[in-house]
Amino acid sequence: MFAQADYNLSESLILTAGLRWTYEEKDMTNIFTQDAPATPPPPFEDNWGFYFFPPLTPQPDVDEDFDDNKVTGTAKVSWFVNPDIMLYASYGTGYKSGGINTDRIPSTVDVIFDPEESESFELGMKAEFPDQALRLNIALHKTDTDDLQTISFQGAGFVLDNAGTAETYGGELDLSWLATDTTTLTVAYAYNHGEYKDFEDGSCWVGTPWHTGQPDPGAGDEANICDRSGGDISGNPENVLVLTGNQEFRFTDSFTGFIYGEYIYTDDRMTDVNNDPIKAQGSYTLVNLRAGVTLENYDAQITVWGRNVTDEDYSNTIADAVGQDGRTIAYYNEPATWGVTLRKDF
């Protein structure tokens, strides 16, 4: 259930408030097919090797259910300085339901992971400058998350677990300029710092210790559990910059064209929850291009396009290989790709 209302405190000041009630009910049964007996057989008998790899040892079936509910809300004050400039401040709370692990997971991880709750603050400005044909949006934000839900590949499956607390803060800038009647330029920049403030029960490095002998600095007394507090939030580049340019052409009333270019810089980032240095993805840049013509008399458009035209190598995920310490698997994105698209409306 959700409700939101606006209240005019004055002609230029608006208060927005909203409440949401969320109810979640989950029931999951998972039956594991086991080849290994309940107790280890003598060495070199059938299925003896499973006991050297804990994720494949006998595991009890899962039969879990739970329900949860949460009330969250938001409050925002908007000040219209004039018809072209608006300043705002907002506060909100968030909630994501917990769940149940379905993969084979280490015995040190709970089958059920907890809900995630967040508290966020934002200050911003949305402005237009008609005389300069400019549009500018600026925002500063901060979010604190309790029981941040994380996913990592451990052993033989993906493990969903909770970090203690996570903190993110940063700023965003979005600028659009209509340089001429047919030329549009945009700049978008985002800075986003994110770290696990408290994550004592995190997963451990695998690759770096195997290759270098360097121990995981977060390791403690309990096997396969390492303190990731202070580590980078997985998948979060600290800086992202996007530049675009679009030039339109009108050859005749019914024959038009365009050229579009896009430059994207993405800062280095950690690709896995355990923050193993071997899983760091370096910074990279992408250049995407498009050019096309529109034949209005024929309701047709022809576009020639290229994505990642500089052929950058970059991955979204780097994970430990199953049962092969020291080996990682990277899932790379598409290389330089070119194509032609013809669209005809009937």
Secondary structure, DSSP 4 states (H G I P E B T S, - for coil): -EEEEEEESSSSEEEEEEEEEEEEEEEEEE-----S-SSPPSTTSTTGGGGGSGGGS----EEEEEEEEEEEEEEEEEEEEETTEEEEEEEEEEEE--EE--S---TTS-SEE--EEEEEEEEEEEEEEGGGTEEEEEEEEEEEEES-EEEEEETTEEEEEE-SEEEEEEEEEEEEEEEETTEEEEEEEEEEEEEEEE-TTBPPP-HHHHHH-PPPTTB-SSTT-B--TTPBPTT--SEEEEEEEEEEEEEETTEEEEEEEEEEEE--EE-STT--GGGEEPPEEEEEEEEEEEEGGGTEEEEEEEESTT----EEEEEEPTT-TT-EEEEE---SEEEEEEEE--
